[in-house]
Amino acid sequence: MSEVRKLAEQAREAAGVLAITSTDQRNLALVAMADALVAREGEILAANRADMDAAREKGVADGILDRLELTSARLRAISEALKAVSLLGDPLGEVVSGHTLPNGIELTQVRVPLGVVAMIYEARPNVTADAAGLCIKTGNAVILRGGSLAVNSNLTMTRVLAEAAHAAGLPRCAIQAVESTEHAAAAELMSLHGLIDVLIPRGGAGLIKSCVENSKVPVIETGTGNCHIYIHQAADLEMARRIVVNAKCQRPSVCNAAESLLVDEAVYRKVLPALLAELSTDGVALVADEKTRALDAVDGIEAATKEDWGTEYHDLKMSVKVVAGLDEAIAHINTYGTMHSEAIVTEDYAASRRFLHEVDAAAVYVNASTRFTDGEVFGLGAEIGISTQKLHARGPMGLEALTSTKHLLMGSGQIRE
């Protein structure tokens, strides 16, 4: 039996036990997991340093290194996030709806665990803890398959979390990791329909595309984040400046960072020269259309290609385009966006309402940075991913996204004629 199938069979058995644990049992396990991360900080950070050293030797981009790195402060924040999840309400057993059928049968729809959740993700060690914590809270067993760049960090964190959860009384195989980083291991994980209930990929466009196209297990698609800021002709230009700089520069490696800037042609000469200069000073490489380049605001702005309009850079790089108005902005976003997070800056109420209703994305903003698309910010605690699909879950996925429902029917001898 292969490593992956063995993990899946063990997870299936553990899921049956987890499903009937109490809220208190799972919450105590989460606190124990959080405390273990801090208690074994040295072990985890040593593993992360090995990953960071190897990644630097490979010439990995700074944006990816930022996502890969763990520090004492980041690890403590991850620990606190697990404790915060333990304080959230338990979705399991929640009554979604209930009524009595005409024949007298009492029907109640309640929330239940999905069962076995598999995660395939790249250089994000924090995903290991977030996924494990949310799955435990919702009574799901989890199989974690991280990328090769973070292999030492992921395996060490998984071991720490799993041992703490088991010591707190949960099944031994509730939290497991696939040790192999070979493609074949991920491919087998995608094939285990019947053992794994749902697959959640987190990473770049290539990883997500591979999972969606090849998985036999149902996939919740967490899309890439080609996020736009559109400066409308009725924008407060100082507000627009602050929003654009924050959305691009505050943490450029994450999926809710802005990658594309659209500016209404009615105001582009007023807003772009100073804004482009500020972005350039902050280290942002710019690619743009001809109108933007003709401003000569900063040196070195290259011509944007069609591929640039659809690219998630994960770095200090941004595409810039002047658009004829709201219609062109919406059309551009719906063509090149990834249905993640999009924003308009405007004082025009009618324009803001059109943007909210016509832009097709999981999160649509008026006069705010796209950087707020985050499970914790949305009040969900930690998140397992940001879904850009339209079935079951959309946007930041917290506890409810990791549940299904069951219909309970109480009769008194009814039969169907």
Secondary structure as GFF3:
##gff-version 3
##sequence-region A 1 417
A	DSSP	alpha_helix	3	18	.	.	.	ID=ss1
A	DSSP	alpha_helix	23	39	.	.	.	ID=ss2
A	DSSP	alpha_helix	41	57	.	.	.	ID=ss3
A	DSSP	alpha_helix	62	68	.	.	.	ID=ss4
A	DSSP	alpha_helix	72	87	.	.	.	ID=ss5
A	DSSP	beta_strand	95	100	.	.	.	ID=ss6
A	DSSP	beta_strand	106	113	.	.	.	ID=ss7
A	DSSP	beta_strand	116	121	.	.	.	ID=ss8
A	DSSP	alpha_helix	125	137	.	.	.	ID=ss9
A	DSSP	beta_strand	141	145	.	.	.	ID=ss10
A	DSSP	three_ten_helix	148	150	.	.	.	ID=ss11
A	DSSP	alpha_helix	151	167	.	.	.	ID=ss12
A	DSSP	beta_strand	175	177	.	.	.	ID=ss13
A	DSSP	alpha_helix	183	191	.	.	.	ID=ss14
A	DSSP	beta_strand	198	202	.	.	.	ID=ss15
A	DSSP	alpha_helix	205	214	.	.	.	ID=ss16
A	DSSP	beta_strand	227	231	.	.	.	ID=ss17
A	DSSP	alpha_helix	237	249	.	.	.	ID=ss18
A	DSSP	beta_strand	258	264	.	.	.	ID=ss19
A	DSSP	alpha_helix	268	281	.	.	.	ID=ss20
A	DSSP	beta_strand	285	288	.	.	.	ID=ss21
A	DSSP	alpha_helix	290	294	.	.	.	ID=ss22
A	DSSP	beta_strand	302	303	.	.	.	ID=ss23
A	DSSP	alpha_helix	306	309	.	.	.	ID=ss24
A	DSSP	beta_strand	317	323	.	.	.	ID=ss25
A	DSSP	alpha_helix	326	336	.	.	.	ID=ss26
A	DSSP	beta_strand	341	345	.	.	.	ID=ss27
A	DSSP	alpha_helix	349	358	.	.	.	ID=ss28
A	DSSP	beta_strand	363	366	.	.	.	ID=ss29
A	DSSP	three_ten_helix	370	372	.	.	.	ID=ss30
A	DSSP	beta_strand	386	387	.	.	.	ID=ss31
A	DSSP	beta_strand	395	396	.	.	.	ID=ss32
A	DSSP	three_ten_helix	400	402	.	.	.	ID=ss33
A	DSSP	beta_strand	403	410	.	.	.	ID=ss34
###
